[in-house]
Amino acid sequence: MFSAHAAAQSIAYVPNERSGTISLIDTRTDEVVGEISGVNRPRGLAASRDGRQLYVTSQPRSLVVVDIGARRVTAIVTLGDSPEGVSVSPDDRWIAVAVEDTQSVAFVDAASGKVADEVKVQGKNPEHAVFSPDGAWLYVSAEDGNTVDVIDARSRRQVGTVAVGRRPRGIAFTPDSRVAYVACEIDSMVYAIDTAQHSVVATIKAGEFTNGVAMRPDGRRVYISNGRSASVSVIDTATNQVVATVPVGQRPWNMALTPDGAKLYVANGRSNSVSVIDTAENRKVKDIAVGELPWGVAVR
């Protein structure tokens, strides 16, 4: 359950897959202030734009909806086997979930809580499905397909495929939706994709086993977690050059920034911790102990 005071504050939500919990971190104090329990093997999560709902994938085949204000689960949506990453459309109307075993993206209607569409993708084992900020596109990383599948978010159909490196994982768009950055784990490379042409315009060498991707709100920096290097690479989006590397915990995975971009929260799967990075100074300021096998972070 939530602690009584946590709901009124800016919170980082961390799904701990092995513990079956979601840790709540107060982003002002960087202390754990509560916990949600009873979600089986939580992985991907995202918050609605209005901050009222939290959407969490629960293994083996569910999307759990948490009412943040009421501090309780309000719905469980049945999906295919092994749902992973979650994204919310800019208008809060749709929740997109990458479902590995059915090789598809489920579009869940936020109002009804029901699956409205299931879009098959060409790439094998989709892990992340991410809306562009303008709501036009949904990019899907195909973990075993070496591709990013492009879905027209309004018509909900696949319209293209972009070839990238081996085992693409995290995706983040610039605020103007013009460029998407994709981390490819096996090649330890980041691919910048022009969304007008759906084509690669730059490749950037990061640390070993690139994984999670987070974009600063002003679009000037994009952050890449490096699983084997236990670090985060900081890329200048104007030059597509790595400008800093910040050590974090073991097996860093998915990440999230505070709305002002001042702090980056990094889930460290093997350290059972979240590292906090000061983005102005590009340095780690704290490690926060959470549950076992944290998968990612959402901040609202």
C-alpha positions in Angstrom: 0.0 0.0 0.0 1.0 3.7 -0.3 2.2 5.7 2.6 -0.4 8.4 3.5 1.7 11.4 2.5 3.3 10.0 -0.7 0.4 10.6 -3.1 0.6 14.4 -2.8 4.2 14.6 -3.8 6.3 14.1 -7.0 6.9 10.3 -7.0 9.2 8.0 -9.0 7.5 4.6 -9.4 9.8 1.6 -9.6 8.5 -1.9 -10.6 10.5 -4.7 -8.8 9.9 -7.8 -10.9 11.2 -10.4 -8.5 9.7 -8.8 -5.4 6.3 -8.3 -6.9 6.2 -4.7 -5.7 6.4 -1.1 -6.9 8.6 1.2 -4.8 7.6 4.8 -4.4 10.5 7.4 -4.2 9.9 11.0 -3.2 11.9 12.9 -5.8 12.5 15.8 -3.4 14.2 13.8 -0.7 15.2 10.7 -2.8 13.8 8.4 -0.1 11.5 5.5 -0.5 8.2 6.6 1.0 5.9 3.6 0.2 5.2 0.5 -1.7 2.5 -1.1 -3.8 2.3 -4.9 -3.4 0.4 -7.7 -5.0 1.4 -7.0 -8.7 2.8 -10.3 -10.1 6.2 -9.7 -11.7 5.7 -6.1 -12.7 7.9 -4.9 -15.6 6.9 -2.0 -17.8 5.0 0.9 -16.4 3.8 4.4 -17.4 1.7 7.1 -15.9 -1.2 8.9 -17.6 -0.4 12.5 -18.6 -2.9 13.8 -16.1 -1.1 11.9 -13.3 -4.2 10.0 -12.2 -3.4 6.5 -13.4 -0.5 4.2 -13.4 -0.3 1.4 -15.9 1.8 -1.7 -15.1 2.5 -4.9 -17.1 2.1 -7.9 -14.8 3.3 -11.3 -15.8 2.3 -13.6 -17.4 -0.5 -11.7 -19.3 -2.0 -8.6 -17.7 -2.0 -4.9 -17.6 -2.8 -3.5 -14.1 -4.4 -0.1 -13.7 -3.7 1.7 -10.4 -5.6 4.8 -9.4 -2.9 7.0 -7.9 -5.1 9.3 -5.9 -7.2 6.4 -4.4 -4.1 4.3 -4.0 -5.7 1.1 -5.3 -5.9 -1.2 -8.3 -9.0 -0.4 -10.3 -8.7 -2.7 -13.3 -6.9 -5.7 -14.7 -6.8 -6.1 -18.5 -6.0 -9.5 -19.9 -3.4 -9.5 -22.7 -1.3 -12.0 -24.5 1.7 -13.8 -22.9 4.7 -11.7 -21.8 3.6 -8.1 -21.9 6.6 -5.7 -21.6 6.9 -2.0 -22.3 4.0 0.5 -21.8 3.4 3.9 -23.3 0.5 6.4 -23.0 -0.7 8.5 -25.9 -0.3 12.3 -25.5 -4.1 12.7 -25.2 -4.3 10.0 -22.5 -6.8 8.0 -24.7 -4.7 5.0 -25.5 -2.3 2.7 -23.7 0.1 0.8 -26.0 1.6 -2.4 -24.7 4.3 -4.5 -26.4 3.4 -8.2 -26.1 6.3 -10.5 -26.8 4.7 -13.9 -27.4 1.9 -12.7 -29.6 4.4 -10.5 -31.6 2.0 -7.6 -31.4 1.1 -4.3 -29.8 -2.1 -4.1 -27.8 -4.0 -0.8 -27.9 -6.0 -0.5 -24.7 -8.8 2.1 -24.5 -8.1 4.1 -21.4 -11.8 5.0 -20.9 -13.2 1.5 -21.2 -10.2 -0.5 -20.0 -10.6 -2.9 -22.9 -8.3 -3.9 -25.7 -9.6 -2.1 -28.8 -6.9 -3.3 -31.3 -4.1 -5.7 -31.5 -1.5 -4.8 -34.2 0.8 -7.5 -35.4 4.3 -6.3 -36.0 6.9 -7.8 -38.3 9.8 -7.8 -35.8 10.2 -10.7 -33.4 9.8 -10.2 -29.6 8.6 -6.6 -29.3 9.8 -5.1 -26.0 9.0 -1.4 -26.1 6.2 0.5 -27.9 6.6 4.2 -27.5 4.3 7.1 -28.8 5.9 10.1 -30.4 5.1 13.3 -28.4 2.9 14.6 -31.3 0.9 11.3 -31.2 1.5 10.5 -34.8 3.8 7.5 -34.5 4.3 4.5 -32.3 7.8 3.0 -32.6 8.3 -0.6 -31.5 11.6 -2.2 -30.8 11.8 -5.8 -32.0 14.3 -7.5 -29.6 15.1 -10.4 -31.9 14.3 -8.7 -35.2 17.1 -6.1 -35.5 14.4 -3.6 -36.5 12.1 -0.9 -35.3 8.5 -1.3 -36.5 6.6 1.9 -37.3 2.9 2.1 -36.5 0.7 4.9 -37.6 -0.8 5.7 -34.2 -4.0 7.2 -35.5 -5.0 4.4 -37.9 -3.3 1.8 -35.7 -1.6 -0.1 -38.5 2.1 -0.8 -39.3 3.4 1.4 -42.1 7.1 0.7 -42.1 10.2 -0.9 -40.6 13.6 0.6 -39.9 16.7 -1.6 -39.9 18.9 -1.0 -36.9 21.5 -3.0 -34.9 21.1 -6.2 -33.0 18.6 -6.4 -30.1 17.0 -3.0 -30.1 15.5 -2.1 -26.7 14.8 1.4 -25.3 13.3 4.2 -27.5 12.9 8.0 -26.8 11.8 10.8 -29.1 13.0 14.4 -29.2 10.2 16.8 -27.9 9.4 17.9 -31.5 9.0 14.2 -32.5 11.5 14.7 -35.4 14.1 12.2 -34.2 13.9 8.9 -32.2 16.9 7.4 -30.4 17.0 3.6 -30.1 19.5 1.6 -28.1 20.7 -1.7 -29.6 22.1 -3.9 -26.9 24.3 -6.4 -28.6 26.1 -3.9 -30.9 26.4 -1.3 -28.0 25.2 1.3 -30.4 22.5 4.0 -30.4 20.6 4.7 -33.7 19.1 8.1 -34.4 16.0 7.8 -36.7 14.5 10.7 -38.8 10.8 10.2 -38.2 9.8 12.1 -41.4 11.6 9.5 -43.5 11.8 6.6 -41.0 15.4 6.2 -41.8 18.7 6.2 -39.7 20.6 9.5 -39.8 23.2 8.8 -37.2 24.9 5.9 -35.2 26.5 6.6 -31.9 28.9 4.3 -29.9 27.9 4.2 -26.3 28.9 1.9 -23.4 28.7 -1.9 -23.5 25.2 -3.4 -23.9 23.1 -0.2 -24.4 19.6 -0.6 -23.1 17.4 2.1 -21.7 16.8 5.5 -23.3 15.5 8.7 -21.7 15.1 12.1 -23.3 15.6 15.4 -21.4 12.4 17.6 -21.6 14.3 20.3 -23.5 15.6 17.7 -26.0 19.2 18.8 -25.6 20.4 15.5 -24.1 19.5 11.9 -24.4 20.6 9.3 -21.8 21.5 5.7 -22.5 22.0 3.0 -19.9 24.8 0.6 -20.5 24.1 -2.8 -18.9 27.5 -4.4 -19.0 29.4 -1.1 -18.3 27.2 -0.2 -15.3 27.0 3.3 -16.6 24.9 5.9 -18.3 26.1 7.7 -21.5 25.0 11.3 -22.0 24.6 12.3 -25.7 24.3 15.8 -27.0 21.5 15.7 -29.5 22.8 18.6 -31.5 26.1 16.8 -32.3 25.1 13.2 -31.6 28.3 12.9 -29.5 28.8 11.3 -26.1 29.6 14.2 -23.7 29.7 12.3 -20.4 29.6 8.9 -18.9 28.2 8.4 -15.4 28.9 5.2 -13.3 25.7 3.7 -11.7 24.7 0.4 -10.2 24.9 -3.1 -11.8 22.8 -3.9 -14.9 21.2 -0.5 -15.4 18.0 -0.9 -17.3 15.1 1.6 -17.9 15.1 5.2 -16.7 13.1 8.3 -16.2 13.7 12.0 -15.7 11.9 14.5 -13.4 9.6 16.9 -15.4 12.2 19.7 -15.1 14.9 17.4 -16.3 17.1 18.0 -13.2 17.3 14.4 -12.1 17.6 11.1 -13.8 16.4 7.9 -12.1 18.1 4.7 -13.2 16.8 1.2 -12.3 19.7 -1.2 -11.6 18.5 -4.7 -12.0 21.3 -6.6 -10.3 22.0 -4.0 -7.6 18.4 -3.9 -6.5 18.7 -0.1 -6.5 17.9 3.1 -8.3 20.7 5.5 -9.0 20.0 9.3 -9.0 21.9 11.4 -11.5 22.2 15.2 -11.2 21.9 16.1 -14.9 23.4 19.6 -14.6 26.7 18.1 -13.3 26.4 14.6 -14.9 27.2 12.9 -11.7 25.5 10.3 -9.5 24.3 11.7 -6.2 22.7 8.7 -4.6 21.8 5.0 -4.8 18.4 4.1 -3.4 17.7 0.6 -2.2 14.4 -0.8 -3.7 13.0 -4.3 -4.2 14.5 -7.2 -6.2 15.1 -6.8 -9.9 13.9 -3.3 -10.6 12.9 -3.1 -14.3 12.3 0.7 -14.9 11.0 4.0 -13.6 8.1 6.3 -14.2 8.0 9.8 -12.6 4.8 11.7 -11.9 
